[in-house]
Amino acid sequence: MDRIELLNVFCHVVECGSFTRAADRLTMPRSSVSLAIQELERIVGTRLLHRTTRKVSPTQDGLECYERCQPLIEEFDDLSNMFTAAQRGLSGRIRVDLPGRIGRLIVAPAIGEFLAQHPEIDIIMGVTDRSTDLIEEGVDCVLRVGTPENSFLVARQIGEVKLTNVASPDYLARHGTPCIPADLSDHSMVLFASPNTGRVEHFEWVASGQLYTQPVRGRLTVNNAEAMIAACHAGLGIIQIPAYDIQDSIARGELVEIMPEFRADSMPMNLLFPRRRERTRRVLIFADWLESLVRREILSTQ
C-alpha cells in the first residue's frame, strides 16, 4: 500500500474501533488491515493504537496522527475526483437517515425533486428515531435533533428547534389546565423513553436562563414521537414536543398549548457526517438540498 492508503486504513480502524469492522468497511482481509497499521507505525516511529481483545483505541500519538492525516486524505480525495466528477456529473448512492416524522412528512414527499435534478444518484433513506452508528452502518449523512456526542462525526448545525407543551381539549376538560410545573403533580403525561438508553425524560423548563427539571407521572411510556403525539391526541396525557411536530394540530384545535411560560430549552438540529465523507461532492450537494428543505418547511414556521 502507498502511504495515503495506509492513512486511510488507520482512520477507518480509529473510527470503527475494531480491525474486523474496519476490514469489512474497506472490503479487505483483516490481516491486511493489521499489516497496514504495523507498517504505518514503523514509518511514523510510534505506537498509534491500544489493542485489547474487545476494542481498539488510539493512543495519544494516534489521536494526533488521526487529526493531522484527515486533511491529507480529504485533499487527496478531492484531487482524485476533481476532473472525473466534472466530466461525469454527480452519480452514485447516498445513504441517509432521518427522524421518523421529518422523514415521512417532510423529506419523502419532496425527495423526488432532488432525484429529478440528479438522475444518476440513488438515495437509501432510513427513517428512525434511534441513534445511528454512521461508521458501522455505512451511513453518509443523518439529520438529528440534540447535541451530538460522537467526536468522530462532523456536525453542521442548521438551526434550533423550539419545544412546547400541549394536551388535547378532551384531556383538559377532564383534568383541568395546569398553570405552573408544580400543578403537574395532579396530572398525567405521556412519558418518553430514549430509544437508545431507555431513560425516561423529565418535564423541563427554562426560567431566567436556568434549566429546571421535574419528575412527572404517567401510565403510558413510548419511545417514538409518532406514538407520543397519537397518545396525546387520544387524551392520554400532556406532552413536551418540538413545536413543528404539532403546529398543524394546534391550528386545527386538536391540541392546545399549555404553560407557554414554561417551555423547555430549544434543541440544536444538526446534519452529521462521518469524517471525510462530508466532503464527498454528491453528499455535500444532497446535504445542501436537505438543509434548504428543512429550513423552509420546519425552521421558518416555528
Salt bridges, closest charged atoms under 4 A:
GLU15 OE2 - ARG276 NH1 3.13
GLU39 OE2 - ARG42 NH2 2.70
GLU41 OE1 - ARG51 NH2 3.07
GLU74 OE1 - ARG279 NH1 3.23
GLU75 OE2 - ARG279 NH1 3.87
ASP78 OD2 - ARG279 NH2 2.45
ASP97 OD2 - ARG144 NH2 2.46
GLU136 OE1 - ARG21 NE 3.60
GLU137 OE1 - ARG130 NH2 3.32
ASP140 OD1 - ARG277 NH1 3.61
ASP170 OD2 - ARG174 NH2 3.03
GLU201 OE1 - ARG199 NH2 3.44
GLU226 OE1 - ARG101 NH1 3.06
GLU226 OE2 - ARG104 NH2 2.91
ASP245 OD1 - ARG101 NE 2.91
GLU254 OE2 - ARG252 NE 3.05
GLU257 OE2 - ARG263 NH2 2.81
ASP288 OD1 - ARG156 NH1 3.10
GLU291 OE1 - ARG156 NH1 2.66
GLU291 OE2 - ARG295 NE 2.99
GLU297 OE2 - ARG296 NE 3.29
